[in-house]
Amino acid sequence: MQVIETFSPEDTFRLGVSLGERAKPGEVYTLDGDLGAGKTALTQGIAEGLRVEGPVCSPTFTIVQEYGEGRMPLYHFDVYRIGDAEEMEEVGYEDYFYGQGLTVIEWADKIAAILPKRRVAIRIEKDLEQGFDYRRITISEVPE
């Protein structure tokens, strides 16, 4: 487990760049944290680390957005509006989770029942006593 503190959205973005540069095909990164914690900023950094061109925004209403132009595909899920894990079947989640790209899932705790056993779990926490832009980011490898 690794704990990283960031003090600005730019710091969080740079952490994402580092994660994207080290990502391997077939990995799944799960992101959890409150609204406004920085999940999308981290994902934008991951996309930069994968050399994805163009804007990356949260696919809240489409569930998944695919970016294929980087060094590997990026599958960006936002499951905030999912009622239950069964709704994920409609988007064919297994093709993404077990594909050849990097899958990043915002609000992953909402679909815990179908997450791959092996994944990188990332928790982003705010602490206003430390400052408005402070984030405590915990990165844990979840083994099979």
ABEGO torsion letter per residue (X at the ends): XBBBBBABAAAAAAAAAAAAAABBBGBBBBBBEBBGAGAAAAAAAAAAAAGBBEBBBBBAAAGBBBBAABABBBBBBBAAABABAAAAAAAGAAAAAABABBBBBBGAAAAAAABBABBBBBBBBBBAAAEAABBBBBBBBBBX
